[in-house]
Amino acid sequence: QLDRAEGDAALLLRYQLARELLNAGDTPAAIAEVQTLLRLLGDDPALVAAGRRPVRPGNKPLYDLLALSYLRLGEQVNCQDHHTPAACILPLLPEAEHRDQTGARNAIALYTHLALRFPNDLGARWLLNIAHLAVGGYPDEVPERLRIPALVSPASPLLPRFDNVAPALGLDVEGLSGGLSVDDFNGDGHLDLFMTSYGLADPARLFLADGRGGYRDATAEAGLDGIVSGLNTTHADYDNDGDVDVLILRGAWLGAYGAHPNSLLRNDGSGRFTDVTFEAGLGAAHPTQVAAWADFDRDGHLDLFIGNESQGSYTGLIDEDEASAAARHPSELYRNNGDGTFTDVAAARGLAVDAFVKGAAWGDVNNDGWPDLYVSVLGGANQLFLNREGQVFEEVAADAGVQAPAFSFPVWFWDYDHDGWEDLFVISYDARYFEDVAGQVAREHLGMPSAAERPRLYRNNGGGTFADVTATAGLDCVVFGMGSNFGDVNNDGYLDAYIGTGAPDLRSQVPNRLFLGAPEGRFREATLDAGVGHLQKGHAVAFADFDRDGDQDLYTVMGGAVEGDGFANALFHNAGAADEAAWVTLFLEGRTANRSAIGTRLRLTVETSGGQTRTITRTVGTGGSFGAGSLQQEIGLGDARRLVRLEVTWPDAAGSVDVFEDVGLNTTWQLVQGEPIRERPRPVVPFRLATDAVHRHDGAVPGAAVRATN
C-alpha cells in the first residue's frame, strides 16, 4: 500500500508505519523512517538537534515521535537488554543511569527544542526531565525554566527505600500488562505468585516459594502449559475444598474481537491446576478484565460477578468499527450451585449492567450483613447495587453520591478511618487524555491546574450516603490508575495504597505512586521516599509478607499494552519500614461461611503503649480490583502493647460471631469458624538474594529473568 500511495497519502502512511514500528519495539527502524520522512519534507533533524534550525509547527508530530523513539531506544538498550534492579524507578539511583547514553542524549537535544519552541507542551517538558534523569543530569543540567521539581529523594523520607529484589529471585518476569494472584497455592505455608501477560500467546506462570527464601518456576508441573494471555486474575476457594483456585480474565480493550473465554483453574491442593471453565458453566465469551467473588446469598458458597466491556456513551475507548459499536456484553452474576457449577442470575436478581466495566468490588455499605456491589465504569456513571437479602439488587449510586468519576478504573472498599463503615476508593483513568498523561502529571508537579479527572475517596456516612473527602484526605491528584491495591507497609494500622499508572501511549512514563494512611484521615505520598516510583506501566499489584518477617512487601506486574512495551516485573522488599510496630497475621477458614472467609469482618481492639484503646478493622479479601493479594490477613497494629479483643463476624446465614481475648502480638494465628484460636508457627524466611545471579530467559533457576514470549 505504501508503494502505491502518492503525495500526502504516502507521507501519512509513512508516519503511521513509524508509529507502528515503535509500538512493535523495532525502534531503530522507527527512527530511520521518521528521519526519512522529515527529509522528504525538506527538513533536517540533525540541524534541529544541533540548534541550527527551529522545529516547524507542521513537523512537530514527527519530532515528537523522533524524540520519543530516541528515549525508548535508550530504555531498550539499557533498562531492558541490561536490566538492573533499580532500572526506571524513581528516585533514580546511580546504577540505574544509562551506560549507553546515545538514545537519551538524542532525546534531550530534541525535547529541549520542543519544550522551548512549544512551551505549552508540558508532556515534552516532562520527558525532557526524565531523559536527564536517565543520564545523571537532573536537576543541574536541565534548563531552569524547563525543570520539573521534586523528582529526587526527599531530605527527610517517611520510609526507608524498598529495594527491587525480583531479579535476584528470578521473579523479574518480562511481559506486557497482566494479572497477579499471590497466595499459598500448594499448601506449604509460603506465599506463591501466579501471573499472566496480555499478549495472546503469553503464558500464565506459577512461581512456588521453595521454603528457603527463593522461588522456582513451576508452570509446567502445575499443568499450565497452553494457558495463555489474560489481563487480570483473581483467586478464591470456589469449591470449598480447602485450596485456592484461580480465575483468568481475558479480552479487555478489544471490543468485538475480545470475545475470549475466561479460564477457571481448579487447584488440586498441590498447586496443580485443571481448566474447568466450561464444565463449571463459565464459558461465555466477552471482553473483560474484572471479576469479584462474594457469597451474595450467604449460603456458604462463593458467587462471582464478572464485569464485561460494552461500548458506552463515550466512544473513544477502543478502536471503532461497526462490529465493536454494535456488540453488547452485559455483565454476569454467577450464583454458585454448590456442586462445582455456576448459573448466571444477573437478570433474575435485577443486576442489569451493560457498560464499559473496568472495576468491581463487593462491600457491605449499610452494615446489614449482605454484600453490596460497586461497579466502576469507564466513560459513564458508576453504579452501586444494594443487596436486598440475597434476593434482588437495587441500584442507588446517584442517591448515595458515588457515581463519579466518569472515567474510573480500579476500585475497592476499605474502612480507612476505622469507624466500622466501609468506605470506597475509586481511582480515575481519564481516557480523554491518554495522549497527554505526561503533560497532565507535569501540571500537578508544577502546581498548575489539570483537566484530567481525579480519583474519589468516599467516606461512608453510615446512613446510605457517602461524602467525597478526596481533597481533605490528600488524594486530589492526577493518577491514571491501572493495577492498584492496598495494605499497610509501615504496620501503623492505617491503610496505604499503591497505584500503578500509565496508558497505552508510550509517552506515558509517569511514576507509580504510594500513599500512606495516617491517624487524621489524611494520606501522605511516600513514592520517592520508598523508592517505588516505577516509570514503566504499572499493572496488577499485591501487598504481601513474602518473607514472613511481619511486614508487607509489594509485587507489581509491569509492561504496557502494545507489543514493544514490555518490562520486567518488580518485587519491592520492605526491609525496615515497620520495625518498631506490632502486627498479627490471621489465617481464616469458614465452615458454614465460605471456606475462603471472603467477606469476613474483623474488629481488633488494642491497647497502645500510652494506655489508650484503639480499634482497627479489616474485611477479608484480596484487595483491589486489579491485582489480588493473599487471603491471609496481615494486620499492622502500630504501637500496640496488647491485642485486647479480636471479634470475627462470619458471612454466613446466621452472621456468626467468634470472639477471642488477649491474642498474642507479632504472631500468626489460625482461625477456624467456631473453634478456639490456635497459633500457627511461621519462622521468618529471609529472601535468598543471589548477587551473582546469571540472567537467563527460560525461568529454570532462581536468579533468572523470564521474558514472556509474544
C-alpha positions as CSV (number, residue, x, y, z in Angstrom):
1,Q,0.0,0.0,0.0
2,L,2.9,2.4,0.8
3,D,4.4,1.7,-2.6
4,R,1.2,2.6,-4.4
5,A,0.4,5.8,-2.4
6,E,1.4,9.2,-3.5
7,G,1.6,12.7,-2.1
8,D,0.1,13.4,1.3
9,A,-1.3,9.9,1.4
10,A,2.2,8.4,1.2
11,L,3.5,10.7,3.9
12,L,0.7,9.8,6.2
13,L,1.3,6.1,5.6
14,R,5.0,6.5,6.4
15,Y,4.1,8.3,9.6
16,Q,1.7,5.6,10.6
17,L,4.3,3.0,9.8
18,A,6.9,4.7,12.0
19,R,4.4,4.7,14.9
20,E,3.6,1.0,14.4
21,L,7.3,0.2,14.2
22,L,7.9,2.0,17.5
23,N,4.9,0.3,19.2
24,A,6.2,-3.1,17.9
25,G,9.6,-2.5,19.6
26,D,11.6,-2.0,16.3
27,T,12.8,1.3,17.5
28,P,15.9,1.7,15.1
29,A,13.5,1.2,12.1
30,A,11.1,3.7,13.6
31,I,13.9,6.3,13.9
32,A,15.1,5.7,10.3
33,E,11.5,6.0,9.0
34,V,10.9,9.3,10.8
35,Q,14.3,10.7,9.6
36,T,13.4,9.7,6.0
37,L,10.0,11.3,6.3
38,L,11.5,14.6,7.6
39,R,14.0,14.7,4.7
40,L,11.1,14.1,2.2
41,L,9.5,17.2,3.8
42,G,12.7,19.2,3.2
43,D,13.7,19.2,6.9
44,D,16.9,18.1,8.5
45,P,16.6,16.6,12.0
46,A,20.4,16.9,12.6
47,L,20.2,20.7,12.2
48,V,17.3,20.8,14.6
49,A,19.1,18.7,17.2
50,A,22.1,21.0,16.9
51,G,20.0,24.0,17.4
52,R,20.7,25.4,14.0
53,R,17.1,25.2,12.8
54,P,13.8,25.6,14.7
55,V,11.1,22.9,14.7
56,R,8.4,23.9,12.2
57,P,4.9,23.7,13.7
58,G,3.7,21.4,10.9
59,N,6.5,19.0,11.6
60,K,6.1,18.9,15.4
61,P,4.3,15.5,15.4
62,L,7.3,14.0,13.6
63,Y,9.8,15.5,16.1
64,D,7.6,14.3,19.0
65,L,7.8,10.8,17.5
66,L,11.5,11.0,16.9
67,A,12.3,12.3,20.4
68,L,10.2,9.5,21.9
69,S,11.9,6.9,19.7
70,Y,15.3,8.0,20.9
71,L,14.1,7.9,24.6
72,R,12.7,4.4,24.0
73,L,15.9,3.2,22.4
74,G,17.8,4.3,25.4
75,E,15.4,2.3,27.6
76,Q,15.6,-0.8,25.5
77,V,19.4,-0.8,25.3
78,N,19.9,-0.1,29.0
79,C,16.9,-0.9,31.1
80,Q,15.7,-4.0,29.2
81,D,18.7,-5.5,27.5
82,H,20.9,-4.8,30.5
83,H,18.2,-4.8,33.2
84,T,19.2,-3.8,36.7
85,P,17.0,-3.9,39.9
86,A,16.8,-0.1,40.0
87,A,16.1,0.5,36.3
88,C,13.4,3.1,35.6
89,I,12.5,3.5,39.3
90,L,12.3,7.0,40.8
91,P,14.2,8.3,42.5
92,L,16.8,7.0,40.1
93,L,19.9,5.5,41.7
94,P,23.3,6.0,40.1
95,E,23.3,2.3,39.0
96,A,20.1,2.9,37.1
97,E,21.6,5.6,34.9
98,H,22.1,4.6,31.3
99,R,25.5,3.2,30.4
100,D,24.9,3.8,26.7
101,Q,23.6,7.4,26.8
102,T,23.2,7.8,23.0
103,G,19.4,7.4,22.9
104,A,18.7,9.6,26.0
105,R,21.2,12.3,24.8
106,N,19.5,12.5,21.4
107,A,16.1,12.7,23.1
108,I,17.4,15.5,25.3
109,A,18.5,17.5,22.3
110,L,15.1,17.2,20.6
111,Y,13.0,17.6,23.8
112,T,14.9,20.7,24.7
113,H,14.0,22.4,21.4
114,L,10.4,21.1,21.6
115,A,9.9,22.4,25.1
116,L,11.3,25.8,24.3
117,R,9.6,26.2,21.0
118,F,6.2,24.9,22.3
119,P,6.1,26.0,25.9
120,N,2.5,24.7,26.4
121,D,3.7,21.2,25.6
122,L,4.3,20.1,29.2
123,G,4.5,16.5,28.1
124,A,7.7,17.2,26.2
125,R,9.0,19.1,29.2
126,W,8.3,16.1,31.5
127,L,10.0,13.7,29.2
128,L,13.0,16.1,28.9
129,N,13.4,15.8,32.7
130,I,13.0,12.0,32.5
131,A,15.8,11.8,29.9
132,H,18.1,14.0,32.0
133,L,17.4,11.6,35.0
134,A,18.5,8.7,32.8
135,V,21.9,10.2,32.1
136,G,22.5,11.6,35.6
137,G,21.9,15.2,34.5
138,Y,18.9,16.0,36.7
139,P,18.4,18.6,38.1
140,D,21.6,20.6,37.3
141,E,21.7,20.1,33.5
142,V,18.0,20.8,33.0
143,P,17.5,24.5,32.0
144,E,15.8,26.1,35.0
145,R,12.8,27.3,33.0
146,L,12.2,23.7,31.9
147,R,12.9,21.9,35.2
148,I,10.2,19.8,36.8
149,P,10.8,20.0,40.6
150,A,11.0,17.3,43.2
151,L,12.0,14.2,41.3
152,V,14.7,13.1,43.8
153,S,14.7,11.6,47.2
154,P,13.2,13.9,49.9
155,A,15.6,15.2,52.6
156,S,13.5,13.5,55.4
157,P,12.0,10.4,54.0
158,L,8.9,8.9,55.6
159,L,10.1,5.3,54.9
160,P,13.4,3.6,54.1
161,R,13.9,2.6,50.5
162,F,12.3,-0.6,49.2
163,D,14.8,-2.4,47.1
164,N,13.6,-4.3,44.0
165,V,14.7,-7.9,44.6
166,A,12.8,-9.5,41.8
167,P,15.9,-10.0,39.6
168,A,17.8,-11.7,42.4
169,L,14.9,-14.1,43.0
170,G,14.1,-14.9,39.4
171,L,10.8,-13.1,39.6
172,D,11.5,-10.3,37.1
173,V,9.2,-11.8,34.5
174,E,9.2,-9.6,31.4
175,G,5.9,-9.3,29.6
176,L,3.1,-6.9,28.9
177,S,0.4,-5.7,31.2
178,G,-1.1,-8.6,33.2
179,G,-2.7,-10.0,36.3
180,L,-1.4,-11.3,39.6
181,S,-2.6,-13.6,42.3
182,V,-0.5,-14.1,45.5
183,D,-1.3,-16.9,47.9
184,D,-0.2,-20.3,49.1
185,F,-1.2,-22.4,46.1
186,N,0.5,-25.7,47.2
187,G,-0.4,-25.6,50.9
188,D,3.2,-25.5,52.3
189,G,2.7,-22.3,54.2
190,H,4.7,-20.0,51.9
191,L,3.3,-17.4,49.5
192,D,3.5,-18.1,45.8
193,L,2.9,-16.0,42.7
194,F,0.6,-16.7,39.8
195,M,0.8,-14.1,37.0
196,T,-0.4,-13.5,33.4
197,S,0.5,-11.3,30.5
198,Y,-1.8,-9.6,28.0
199,G,-0.2,-10.9,24.7
200,L,-2.3,-13.6,23.0
201,A,0.5,-16.1,23.3
202,D,2.0,-15.0,26.6
203,P,2.0,-18.0,29.1
204,A,0.5,-17.9,32.5
205,R,3.2,-18.6,35.1
206,L,3.3,-20.0,38.6
207,F,6.3,-19.4,40.9
208,L,6.4,-21.5,44.0
209,A,8.3,-20.5,47.1
210,D,11.0,-23.1,47.9
211,G,10.8,-22.5,51.7
212,R,14.4,-21.3,51.7
213,G,13.9,-17.7,50.5
214,G,13.8,-18.5,46.8
215,Y,11.3,-19.3,44.1
216,R,11.1,-21.7,41.2
217,D,9.1,-21.7,38.0
218,A,6.5,-24.4,38.5
219,T,4.5,-23.5,35.4
220,A,4.8,-26.8,33.6
221,E,4.3,-29.1,36.6
222,A,1.2,-27.0,37.6
223,G,-0.5,-28.1,34.3
224,L,-0.4,-24.5,32.9
225,D,1.1,-25.3,29.5
226,G,-1.2,-23.9,26.9
227,I,-2.9,-21.5,29.3
228,V,-2.1,-18.1,27.7
229,S,-3.0,-14.4,27.8
230,G,-5.1,-12.6,30.4
231,L,-5.0,-9.1,31.7
232,N,-6.2,-9.9,35.2
233,T,-6.6,-12.7,37.7
234,T,-8.4,-13.2,40.9
235,H,-8.5,-16.2,43.3
236,A,-10.7,-17.9,45.9
237,D,-11.6,-21.4,47.1
238,Y,-14.8,-21.5,45.0
239,D,-15.5,-25.2,45.6
240,N,-14.7,-25.2,49.4
241,D,-12.2,-27.9,49.2
242,G,-9.5,-26.1,51.2
243,D,-7.2,-24.8,48.4
244,V,-7.1,-21.7,46.3
245,D,-8.4,-21.7,42.7
246,V,-7.6,-19.0,40.1
247,L,-9.8,-17.2,37.5
248,I,-8.0,-15.6,34.5
249,L,-9.9,-12.8,32.7
250,R,-9.4,-12.0,29.0
251,G,-10.4,-9.9,26.1
252,A,-10.3,-6.4,27.6
253,W,-10.0,-3.4,25.4
254,L,-10.5,-5.5,22.2
255,G,-14.2,-4.8,21.6
256,A,-15.9,-7.3,19.3
257,Y,-12.5,-9.0,18.9
258,G,-12.2,-9.6,22.6
259,A,-14.9,-12.4,22.8
260,H,-12.4,-14.7,24.6
261,P,-13.4,-17.2,27.2
262,N,-12.0,-16.8,30.7
263,S,-10.3,-19.6,32.5
264,L,-11.4,-21.1,35.8
265,L,-8.5,-23.1,37.1
266,R,-9.3,-25.6,39.8
267,N,-6.5,-26.4,42.2
268,D,-6.0,-29.9,43.4
269,G,-4.3,-28.7,46.6
270,S,-0.7,-29.4,45.4
271,G,-0.5,-26.4,43.1
272,R,-1.6,-28.3,40.0
273,F,-4.5,-26.8,38.1
274,T,-7.2,-28.1,35.8
275,D,-9.2,-25.8,33.5
276,V,-12.8,-26.4,34.4
277,T,-14.3,-23.3,32.8
278,F,-16.9,-24.9,30.6
279,E,-17.9,-27.7,32.9
280,A,-18.4,-25.0,35.6
281,G,-20.7,-23.0,33.3
282,L,-18.4,-20.0,32.9
283,G,-17.6,-20.4,29.2
284,A,-19.4,-17.3,28.0
285,A,-17.0,-15.2,25.8
286,H,-17.0,-11.5,26.4
287,P,-14.2,-8.8,26.7
288,T,-13.5,-8.4,30.3
289,Q,-10.7,-7.8,32.8
290,V,-12.5,-7.7,36.1
291,A,-14.3,-10.2,38.4
292,A,-15.1,-10.2,42.1
293,W,-16.0,-13.0,44.5
294,A,-18.6,-12.8,47.3
295,D,-21.2,-15.0,48.8
296,F,-24.1,-12.7,48.0
297,D,-26.8,-15.0,49.2
298,R,-24.9,-16.2,52.3
299,D,-25.4,-19.9,51.5
300,G,-21.7,-20.7,52.2
301,H,-20.6,-20.9,48.6
302,L,-18.8,-18.1,46.8
303,D,-20.6,-16.4,43.9
304,L,-19.0,-14.4,41.1
305,F,-19.6,-11.1,39.4
306,I,-17.8,-10.6,36.0
307,G,-17.8,-7.1,34.6
308,N,-17.8,-7.0,30.8
309,E,-17.0,-4.2,28.4
310,S,-19.9,-2.9,26.3
311,Q,-19.1,0.3,24.4
312,G,-20.9,3.1,26.3
313,S,-21.8,6.7,25.7
314,Y,-18.1,7.7,25.4
315,T,-17.0,6.0,22.2
316,G,-13.3,6.7,22.2
317,L,-12.3,3.7,24.4
318,I,-11.5,1.2,21.7
319,D,-10.8,1.3,18.0
320,E,-14.2,1.8,16.5
321,D,-15.7,-0.4,13.9
322,E,-19.2,-1.4,13.2
323,A,-18.9,-4.7,15.0
324,S,-17.5,-3.2,18.2
325,A,-20.0,-0.4,18.3
326,A,-23.0,-2.8,17.9
327,A,-21.8,-5.6,20.2
328,R,-23.3,-5.7,23.7
329,H,-21.6,-7.5,26.5
330,P,-23.8,-7.4,29.6
331,S,-22.1,-8.2,32.9
332,E,-22.8,-11.5,34.6
333,L,-23.6,-12.6,38.1
334,Y,-22.9,-16.2,38.6
335,R,-24.6,-18.0,41.6
336,N,-22.6,-20.9,42.9
337,N,-24.7,-24.0,42.8
338,G,-22.6,-25.8,45.4
339,D,-21.7,-28.6,43.1
340,G,-18.8,-27.0,41.1
341,T,-21.1,-25.3,38.7
342,F,-22.5,-21.7,38.3
343,T,-25.7,-20.2,37.0
344,D,-25.9,-16.6,35.6
345,V,-28.7,-14.9,37.7
346,A,-27.9,-11.3,36.8
347,A,-31.2,-10.7,35.1
348,A,-33.2,-12.6,37.7
349,R,-31.7,-10.6,40.6
350,G,-32.1,-7.2,38.9
351,L,-28.4,-6.7,38.2
352,A,-28.5,-5.0,34.8
353,V,-25.0,-3.8,33.9
354,D,-24.4,-3.0,30.3
355,A,-21.4,-0.7,30.3
356,F,-17.7,-0.5,29.8
357,V,-16.9,-2.0,33.2
358,K,-13.3,-1.7,34.4
359,G,-13.6,-2.4,38.1
360,A,-15.9,-4.1,40.6
361,A,-15.8,-4.6,44.4
362,W,-18.1,-6.1,47.0
363,G,-18.6,-4.4,50.4
364,D,-21.4,-4.2,53.0
365,V,-22.1,-0.5,52.7
366,N,-25.1,-0.4,55.1
367,N,-23.8,-3.0,57.7
368,D,-26.9,-5.3,57.2
369,G,-24.7,-8.3,56.7
370,W,-25.3,-8.6,52.9
371,P,-22.5,-7.8,50.5
372,D,-23.3,-4.9,48.1
373,L,-21.7,-4.4,44.7
374,Y,-19.9,-1.3,43.3
375,V,-19.2,-1.2,39.5
376,S,-16.6,1.1,38.1
377,V,-17.4,2.3,34.5
378,L,-15.0,3.9,32.1
379,G,-16.8,6.7,30.3
380,G,-20.1,6.7,32.3
381,A,-21.7,6.8,35.7
382,N,-20.5,4.3,38.2
383,Q,-23.1,2.1,39.8
384,L,-23.8,0.9,43.4
385,F,-26.1,-2.1,43.9
386,L,-27.6,-2.7,47.3
387,N,-28.1,-6.3,48.1
388,R,-31.7,-6.9,49.4
389,E,-31.2,-10.0,51.4
390,G,-29.7,-12.0,48.6
391,Q,-32.9,-11.8,46.5
392,V,-32.6,-8.7,44.4
393,F,-30.2,-5.8,43.8
394,E,-31.2,-2.1,43.8
395,E,-29.1,0.5,42.0
396,V,-28.6,3.6,44.3
397,A,-25.3,5.2,43.2
398,A,-26.9,8.6,42.5
399,D,-28.7,8.8,45.8
400,A,-25.6,7.6,47.6
401,G,-23.4,10.2,45.8
402,V,-20.9,7.8,44.4
403,Q,-21.3,8.0,40.6
404,A,-18.1,9.9,39.9
405,P,-15.5,9.9,38.5
406,A,-16.9,9.4,35.0
407,F,-13.6,7.9,33.9
408,S,-12.7,5.4,36.5
409,F,-10.8,2.0,36.6
410,P,-9.7,0.2,39.8
411,V,-11.9,0.3,42.9
412,W,-12.1,-1.1,46.4
413,F,-13.9,-0.9,49.7
414,W,-11.9,-0.3,52.8
415,D,-12.6,1.1,56.2
416,Y,-9.8,3.7,56.0
417,D,-11.0,5.6,59.1
418,H,-11.8,2.5,61.3
419,D,-15.3,3.6,62.2
420,G,-16.9,0.3,61.3
421,W,-18.4,1.5,58.0
422,E,-16.8,0.5,54.7
423,D,-15.6,3.4,52.6
424,L,-14.9,3.5,48.9
425,F,-11.9,4.4,46.8
426,V,-12.5,4.8,43.1
427,I,-9.4,5.6,41.0
428,S,-9.5,7.7,37.9
429,Y,-8.3,6.8,34.4
430,D,-9.2,9.6,32.1
431,A,-9.2,8.2,28.6
432,R,-9.6,11.6,27.1
433,Y,-6.0,12.4,28.0
434,F,-4.3,9.1,27.0
435,E,-2.0,11.0,24.7
436,D,-1.1,13.6,27.3
437,V,-0.6,11.6,30.5
438,A,2.9,13.1,31.0
439,G,1.6,16.6,30.5
440,Q,-1.2,16.2,33.0
441,V,1.2,14.8,35.6
442,A,3.6,17.6,34.9
443,R,0.9,20.1,35.6
444,E,0.4,18.7,39.1
445,H,4.2,18.8,39.8
446,L,4.2,22.5,38.6
447,G,1.2,23.5,40.7
448,M,-0.8,24.1,37.6
449,P,-4.5,23.1,37.1
450,S,-5.1,19.8,35.3
451,A,-8.2,18.9,33.3
452,A,-7.8,15.2,33.9
453,E,-10.3,13.6,36.3
454,R,-9.2,12.9,39.9
455,P,-9.9,9.8,42.0
456,R,-12.6,9.8,44.6
457,L,-12.3,8.8,48.2
458,Y,-15.8,8.4,49.6
459,R,-16.3,8.3,53.3
460,N,-19.3,6.2,54.4
461,N,-21.7,8.4,56.3
462,G,-23.5,5.4,57.8
463,G,-27.0,6.4,56.6
464,G,-26.9,5.3,53.0
465,T,-24.8,8.1,51.6
466,F,-21.2,8.9,51.2
467,A,-19.1,12.1,51.5
468,D,-16.5,13.0,48.9
469,V,-13.4,13.6,51.1
470,T,-10.8,13.3,48.3
471,A,-9.3,16.7,48.7
472,T,-9.2,16.8,52.5
473,A,-7.7,13.3,52.5
474,G,-4.8,14.5,50.3
475,L,-5.8,12.3,47.3
476,D,-6.9,15.0,44.9
477,C,-4.1,14.3,42.5
478,V,-3.5,13.3,38.9
479,V,-3.4,9.5,38.6
480,F,-4.1,7.4,35.6
481,G,-4.6,4.4,37.8
482,M,-4.4,0.8,36.5
483,G,-3.2,-2.0,38.6
484,S,-3.6,-0.9,42.3
485,N,-4.1,-2.3,45.7
486,F,-3.9,-1.5,49.4
487,G,-2.2,-2.7,52.6
488,D,-0.1,-1.4,55.5
489,V,3.6,-1.2,54.7
490,N,4.6,0.5,57.9
491,N,2.3,-1.5,60.2
492,D,0.9,1.6,61.8
493,G,-2.7,0.2,61.5
494,Y,-3.7,2.8,58.8
495,L,-4.2,1.5,55.3
496,D,-1.9,2.6,52.5
497,A,-2.4,2.5,48.7
498,Y,-0.1,1.7,45.8
499,I,-1.3,2.8,42.4
500,G,0.2,1.6,39.1
501,T,-0.1,4.3,36.5
502,G,0.2,4.8,32.7
503,A,-1.7,4.5,29.5
504,P,-1.2,2.7,26.2
505,D,0.6,5.7,24.7
506,L,4.4,5.2,25.0
507,R,4.8,8.8,26.2
508,S,3.0,8.0,29.5
509,Q,6.2,7.5,31.5
510,V,5.0,8.6,34.9
511,P,5.7,7.1,38.3
512,N,3.6,4.6,40.2
513,R,2.5,6.2,43.5
514,L,2.5,5.1,47.1
515,F,0.2,6.9,49.6
516,L,0.4,6.3,53.4
517,G,-2.6,6.4,55.6
518,A,-2.5,8.5,58.8
519,P,-4.5,8.9,62.0
520,E,-6.1,12.1,61.0
521,G,-7.5,10.5,57.8
522,R,-5.1,12.4,55.5
523,F,-2.8,10.4,53.2
524,R,0.8,11.3,52.7
525,E,2.7,10.5,49.5
526,A,5.7,8.3,50.0
527,T,6.6,7.4,46.4
528,L,10.1,8.9,46.3
529,D,10.7,8.1,50.0
530,A,10.3,4.4,49.5
531,G,11.8,4.3,46.0
532,V,8.8,2.7,44.4
533,G,8.1,5.3,41.7
534,H,8.4,2.9,38.7
535,L,8.2,4.8,35.4
536,Q,7.1,1.9,33.3
537,K,3.4,0.9,33.0
538,G,2.1,-0.4,36.4
539,H,-0.4,-3.2,36.3
540,A,-1.6,-5.8,38.8
541,V,-0.4,-5.1,42.4
542,A,-0.3,-7.2,45.6
543,F,0.8,-6.3,49.1
544,A,2.1,-9.5,50.8
545,D,4.5,-10.6,53.5
546,F,6.6,-12.9,51.3
547,D,9.5,-13.4,53.7
548,R,7.2,-13.8,56.8
549,D,9.0,-11.1,58.8
550,G,5.8,-9.3,59.8
551,D,5.7,-6.5,57.3
552,Q,4.3,-6.3,53.8
553,D,6.3,-6.3,50.6
554,L,5.0,-5.1,47.2
555,Y,4.9,-7.0,43.9
556,T,3.8,-5.3,40.7
557,V,3.3,-6.6,37.2
558,M,4.9,-4.1,34.7
559,G,4.6,-3.6,31.0
560,G,2.2,-1.8,28.7
561,A,-0.4,-2.7,26.1
562,V,1.5,-2.7,22.8
563,E,3.9,-5.4,21.7
564,G,7.1,-3.3,22.2
565,D,6.2,-2.0,25.6
566,G,7.2,-5.0,27.8
567,F,9.1,-4.6,31.0
568,A,10.3,-6.7,33.9
569,N,8.0,-7.1,37.0
570,A,9.2,-5.8,40.3
571,L,9.2,-7.0,43.9
572,F,9.8,-4.2,46.4
573,H,11.3,-5.6,49.6
574,N,10.2,-4.0,52.8
575,A,13.3,-4.2,54.9
576,G,12.6,-1.9,57.8
577,A,9.5,0.3,57.3
578,A,7.7,-1.4,60.2
579,D,10.5,-2.5,62.5
580,E,9.0,-0.8,65.6
581,A,5.4,-1.6,65.0
582,A,3.3,-4.6,66.3
583,W,1.5,-6.9,63.9
584,V,-0.6,-10.0,63.7
585,T,-1.3,-12.4,60.8
586,L,-4.6,-14.3,60.6
587,F,-5.5,-17.4,58.6
588,L,-9.2,-17.7,58.4
589,E,-11.3,-20.7,57.4
590,G,-15.0,-20.8,57.2
591,R,-17.3,-23.7,58.0
592,T,-20.9,-22.5,57.5
593,A,-19.3,-19.5,55.9
594,N,-17.4,-19.9,52.6
595,R,-14.1,-21.7,53.2
596,S,-12.0,-18.7,52.0
597,A,-13.7,-16.5,54.6
598,I,-14.1,-13.8,51.9
599,G,-16.3,-11.0,53.4
600,T,-15.5,-11.8,57.0
601,R,-15.4,-8.7,59.1
602,L,-12.6,-8.3,61.7
603,R,-12.6,-5.9,64.6
604,L,-9.4,-5.7,66.6
605,T,-9.2,-3.7,69.9
606,V,-5.7,-2.9,71.0
607,E,-4.2,-1.1,74.0
608,T,-1.5,1.3,72.8
609,S,1.9,2.0,74.5
610,G,0.3,5.1,76.0
611,G,-2.6,3.1,77.6
612,Q,-5.3,4.3,75.1
613,T,-7.7,1.9,73.4
614,R,-7.8,1.8,69.6
615,T,-9.9,-0.1,67.1
616,I,-8.6,-1.5,63.8
617,T,-11.0,-3.0,61.3
618,R,-10.5,-5.2,58.2
619,T,-12.6,-7.2,55.8
620,V,-11.2,-10.4,54.4
621,G,-10.5,-10.3,50.6
622,T,-7.7,-10.0,48.1
623,G,-7.8,-6.2,48.0
624,G,-8.4,-4.0,44.9
625,S,-9.9,-5.0,41.6
626,F,-6.7,-5.1,39.6
627,G,-4.2,-7.3,41.4
628,A,-5.1,-9.9,44.1
629,G,-3.2,-10.2,47.4
630,S,-3.2,-13.1,49.8
631,L,-6.3,-14.1,51.7
632,Q,-4.2,-14.3,54.9
633,Q,-4.8,-11.1,56.8
634,E,-1.6,-9.3,57.6
635,I,-2.6,-6.5,60.0
636,G,-0.4,-3.8,61.4
637,L,-1.2,-2.7,65.0
638,G,1.0,0.3,65.4
639,D,2.4,0.9,68.9
640,A,0.0,-1.7,70.4
641,R,1.3,-3.4,73.5
642,R,-1.7,-5.7,73.8
643,L,-4.4,-7.1,71.5
644,V,-7.3,-7.0,73.9
645,R,-10.1,-8.4,71.8
646,L,-10.5,-9.9,68.3
647,E,-14.1,-10.0,67.0
648,V,-14.8,-12.1,63.9
649,T,-18.1,-11.8,62.1
650,W,-18.5,-14.5,59.5
651,P,-20.6,-14.0,56.3
652,D,-22.9,-17.0,56.8
653,A,-26.7,-17.1,57.0
654,A,-26.6,-16.6,60.8
655,G,-24.0,-13.9,60.9
656,S,-22.0,-16.0,63.3
657,V,-19.5,-14.2,65.6
658,D,-16.4,-15.6,67.3
659,V,-14.6,-13.5,69.9
660,F,-11.1,-14.0,71.2
661,E,-9.4,-12.1,74.0
662,D,-5.7,-11.3,74.8
663,V,-4.4,-12.5,71.5
664,G,-0.6,-12.5,71.3
665,L,1.2,-9.9,69.2
666,N,3.7,-10.4,66.4
667,T,2.3,-13.9,65.9
668,T,0.4,-15.8,63.2
669,W,-2.9,-17.4,64.2
670,Q,-5.2,-19.9,62.7
671,L,-8.9,-19.1,63.0
672,V,-11.4,-21.8,62.0
673,Q,-15.0,-20.8,62.3
674,G,-16.5,-21.9,65.6
675,E,-13.2,-23.3,67.0
676,P,-10.7,-22.0,69.5
677,I,-7.9,-19.8,68.1
678,R,-4.5,-21.5,67.7
679,E,-1.1,-20.4,67.0
680,R,0.4,-21.2,63.6
681,P,4.2,-21.1,63.9
682,R,5.8,-19.5,60.9
683,P,9.5,-18.7,61.2
684,V,11.0,-15.9,59.1
685,V,12.4,-16.9,55.8
686,P,14.7,-14.2,54.5
687,F,14.9,-13.7,50.8
688,R,17.8,-15.6,49.3
689,L,19.3,-12.8,47.2
690,A,21.7,-14.2,44.6
691,T,24.1,-11.3,44.0
692,D,25.8,-13.4,41.3
693,A,22.7,-14.4,39.5
694,V,23.1,-15.1,35.8
695,H,20.2,-13.9,33.8
696,R,18.5,-16.4,31.5
697,H,15.2,-16.3,29.7
698,D,13.7,-19.7,30.5
699,G,12.8,-19.2,34.2
700,A,14.5,-22.5,35.1
701,V,16.6,-21.3,38.0
702,P,16.4,-18.7,40.7
703,G,18.1,-15.5,39.7
704,A,16.9,-15.9,36.1
705,A,14.9,-13.1,34.3
706,V,12.0,-14.6,32.5
707,R,10.8,-12.9,29.2
708,A,7.3,-13.7,28.2
709,T,7.1,-15.0,24.6
710,N,4.9,-12.9,22.4
